[in-house]
């Protein structure tokens, strides 16, 4: 994980994901692996988010009571980044490519599974703030954000009070 090559860090996260699927999550240093969510390389961040999603689905007990702290970096992934948006001029048309869209969708899936696994023990203030931002994003992101808001409302009205 300390390698300078982003492809090596991506492969480490992918290998760890396969270990979790194979039932060997206890052998992993999960906090160290999940630090890759803040990596500089887009592919490493995406693979680390997929790893967290897999851990939340297959081995949530590995996160212990610290699930909220693991989701904090995921909340940072939900904000659209201008440096990942490219606009191409195609004559009279402009084509916009958002390279961070897939990462935001994976991050929202992590939050969705985290809400299912840990419920009201998550930091609701941060979660709701990020969901409000996600409601202004791309259509795919908005759909998942609406689903999450419907899920969070079952925690009661206190979840919506700041």
ABEGO torsion letter per residue (X at the ends): XABABAAAAAAAAAAAAAAAAAGAAAABBAAAAAAAAABABAAAAAAAAAAAAAAAAABAAAAEAAAAAAAAAAAAAABBBAAABBBBBBEABBBBBBAAAAAAAAAAAAAAAAAAAAEAABBAAAAAAAAAAAAABBAAAAAAAAAAAAAAAAAEAAAABX
